[in-house]
Amino acid sequence: MPDYPLYIAIIGRAGVGKSTLVNSLRGLRASEERAAGVGVTETTVAPTVYLHPDDPSIRLWDTPGVGTPQFQADKYLDKIQFQRFHVFLLVTCSRFTEHDHNLASQLLREKKHVLFVRSKTDIDIRNEESDYGESADNVKETITVDIRQNLTTCGIENPVIFLVNNQKPEELDFPEMVSYIMGHATEYKAEAESQMDAAIKAAFSEEKAASSCIIL
């Protein structure tokens, strides 16, 4: 019996590195044939699915950026049909914005699994080291505390946060992020399958109840 598919959506603002993250999770560079499109303008215009190389039952969905004219913030989650996804990687960079806050709050209300990914952390570290002489560890701690504080205002306690360099997946928290996803995949799949079974049973019960009201 094949594994139940696990749908992981990579979401966030345009330009934060969602497509690059998808490629890095698949072990690909942007120039390779099967890679997700990456560019200086918005390249993802519709949710696009890619198989994880180590487990094809894990489907990585690259999504358009929130807050663009085509995907306005108030309609974003509905437009990407968020209910079909089991886990979300909410990607941010540079600053935690209102769009990030709203997405986190909405997904919390929907009781969705959300992992928080700060991309381009290498740039932040390089800038802080150059401007203020801060160590990499201090910069990482400052960024993590800031994200936690922002998420607390959304009602999210003990968030799972990864600081990554999408271009060099061997650095920072990228290996830990991959280990976390793969380590929890079985749990996520079981939960998704259970939810689907419950939905099917509920639909069957509704259909049965409706048919009992039919007068022959």
N, C-alpha and C positions, 0 to 999 in steps of 0.2 A: 504494500500500500504506500503510495507516494506521500511525502511530507506535506502537511498543510501549508499553503503559501503564507509567508509573512510579508506584509506590505509596509515598507518604511518610506515615509515621505520626508524629503529634504526641503525645508521651507525657510522663508525669510525674505528680506528686502533684496531688490535687484542690486547686483554688484558685490555681494558679500562673499561670493565664492562657492555657491551651491553646486554648480556644475563641476567645478574643479574638485570639490569634495567627493562627488559621485565618482569621478574618474580615479581619484586616489584610492578610494575604497575598492575599486575594481582593478587597481594596479596598472592603470593606463595613464599616458600623457595625452594632452589635448590634441596633439598632432596625429595620434594613432587612429586607425580607420573606425574602430567601434566606440570611440570616445564620445562623451557628451560634448556638444558644441560650447566653446568658451570664447569670449571676446570682450571688447571694450564697451559694447552696447549689449542690450538685453538679447540673449540668444535663445532662451527657452520660452516658447510662446504657448505651450500646452504641456500638461503633465506627461512626462515620458518615462517609461519603465526600462530598467536595465537589470539583468540577472547578476547576482553576486557570484564571482568566479569559484569560490570555495563551497557554496551552497546555493544551487539554482532555485531552491524553494524560497530564498530570500530575495525579494524584489525591491530594488532601490528606485524610488520615483523622484526624478528631478522635476521641480515645479517652477513656474514663472515667479518673478519677484512680486511681493505684495506692495501696493501703493503706486503702481504704474497706471496709466490711463486705461489699459486693457484689464487690469486686475486691481480694482480699487479696494481699499482696505475693508470697507464695510461689507463687501460681497466676496472677499477673497476665499475664505474657507469653503463657502458653498460652491463657488465657481470651480474649485479644484476637487470638489466632491470628497471632502475630508473624511466623511464617515467610513469610507472604504479602507482607510489606512489604520494600521494597528499601532504604529510607533512613529513619532515625529522627531527629526533632528532639526531643532530651531537654530539656524545659523545667524550669528551676529558678527559685527566687526566694528572696531573703532569706538563706537558709543552704543549704549543700550537705549533705543529710541521708543517713541510712542507706539510705532508699529510692532516692535518686539514685545512691548508690554501688553498690547491688546491681544496679540496672538497667544501669548502665554496664558493670559487670563481666560480667553475663550476655550482653549484646549483643557485648562484645568476644570472649567465648568462641565466640559464634556467627558471628564474622567479619562482622558487619553494619556498614554505614556509619552513623555517629552524628555528628550536629552538636549542639553544646551551646549552648543558648540561655538566657541569664539575663534573665528578664522583670522588669518593674517596676524597672529600674535607675534610672529617673528619681526614684523614691521614695528609694532608697538615697542617691543623690547629694544630693537636697534635705535629707535628714536629716543627713548628714555635714557638709554646708556649714553648716547651722543650728547643729549641736551643737559642731563642732570647727573650723569655718572652713576645711575641706578644699576644695581645688579639684576641679572635676568630673574633670579628667584624673587626679588622684591617686586619687580614689575608684575610677575605672574600672580603674586599674592594680592597686590593692589587690584588687578583686574578681576580676580576671583571674588574678592570682598565686594567690589562694586556690583558685579552681576548678582551675587547673593542678596545684597541690599535691595536692588531693583526688583528681584523676584519675590522678596518678602512682601513688597507692596501689592503684589498680585495674589498673595495668599499661598505662595509656594514655599514650603519648608523643606530643607535638606535636598535641594536640587542636585541633579547629576550634571556636572560641568566639565567640559574638556576644552583646553586651550591648544590650538593646533596651528601648524604651518602646512597648508594644503599642498604646497609645492614640494615639501620634503616630509613625507609621511613617517619617516623614521625618527623625526624629531618631536620634542615636546610631548603632548598627551595623546598623539595620534595612535600609537600602539595600544595604549590603555583603552582608548575609545573602541578600537576594533575588538579587543579582548572582551570588553564589556558587552558589546552587541552580540558577538558570537556566543558568549557565555550565557546570555539571557534569551537566546533565540528560541530554545525549546520551551521555556516558560511562556514567552510571548505567543508562540504558535498554539500552545495548548489553550491559552486564554482566548485567542481569536477563534479557534475551532469550537470551544465551548459556547462562545457568544453566538456563533453562527447556528449551532445546534439549537440554542434557546430561541433564536429568531425564527427558525424553521418550525419548531414546535408551536410557537405562539401563532404563526401564520396558519398552521394546520388547525389549531384550536378555533381560530376565528372563522376559518372556512367551514369547519364542522358545525359551529354554532349557527352560522348563517344558513347552512343547508337544512338544519333542523327546523327552521322557520318557514320553509317552503311548503305551501299547501298543494297537495297533489289532487 
